[in-house]
Amino acid sequence: MLMTHGWPDAARLAVHANAVTIGNFDGVHLGHQAMLARLRARAASVGGAPTVLTFEPHPREIFTPDSAPTRLTSLREKLEILRGLGVAHVHVCRFTRAFAALTAEEFVHRILVDGLRARYVLVGDDFRFGARRVGDFALLRQLGERHGFEAEALHTVEAAGQRASSTAVREALAAGDMAMAAQQLGRPYSISGRVVGGDQLGRKIGYPTANIQLKHNRPPVKGIFAVRVQGLDRPDWPGVASLGTRPTVHANGKPTLEVHLFDFARSIYRAHLRVEFLHKLRDEAKFPSMEALIAQIDRDAAQARELLNV
């Protein structure tokens, strides 16, 4: 998969024709997946490469940073999922105030037509574009007729009886409903990252952990979970994970993802792992002593083994 960034330039990118869909694609849930399936089908018929135009950072992180939604996926995670879904080209536009000031007509002309050579453009039924979000699908279709590309809007996709959306996934994760999140995503929610050095506390108390580097400033989940881990020498490895600030050992800790792998004793420092969150066991808590914490970890590990059948 080709990944490019910046202001798109068809000559520099050697772009001839593209079938393009546009969006943040945070989480790449079932609604996004339906769009990508339609994109691949139409790309084949119009003779273009299935291309995703996405933005970094999220627009709300520029305009309303205090109320911006938590990220479901880091950029790397999003790219990994898009690659697995058959996307040929992802162009990441840096979202700035200057970019946001483009009129709807400028966005279409400079980004879609001159930049990406769009022959077909697929959007969601609530898609808006251009300065002050004045552009809608009717305008996109009109501009497509002028510039020689076909525009199509995909209607709402439902999952588990509600609209598939990044918001619905965040709400399920915040509630600890991992099954609902998985229904919205079409897969278990996961976080991937490289194993980095930690303070070795887990090893000292009999529960060595892999510390996963987080790319999420505000992870959308927190607590203690039964998990399965991919990236080792078998399809997945069961374990128990803690994602939080570890209040028993740190007064003002940063969010940390630690995974204890069951019946595993090898060093995996620097390995890149993907942690699938299957069941939430409990919220994070501050314990009065290390002995009380260890006793609770014993119970967490036993419950996770039961849930995972190991």
Buried (B, 14 or more C-beta within 10 A) or exposed (E): BEBBEEEBBBEEBEBEBBBBBBBBBBBBBBBBBBBBBBBBEBBEEBEBBBBBBBBEBBBBBBEEEEEBBBBBBBBEBBBBBBEEBEBBBBBBBEBEEEBBEBBBBEBBBBBBBBBBBBBBBBBBEEBBBBBEEEBBBEBBBEBBEEBEBBBBBBEEBEBBEBEBBBEBBBBBBEEBBBEBBBBBBBBBBBBBBBBEEBEEBBEEEEBBBBBBBBBBEEBBBBBBBBBBBBBBEEEBBBBBBBBBBBEBEEEEEEBBBBBBBEEBEEEBEEBBBBBBBBBBBEEBEEBEEEEEBEEBBEEBBEBBBEBBEE
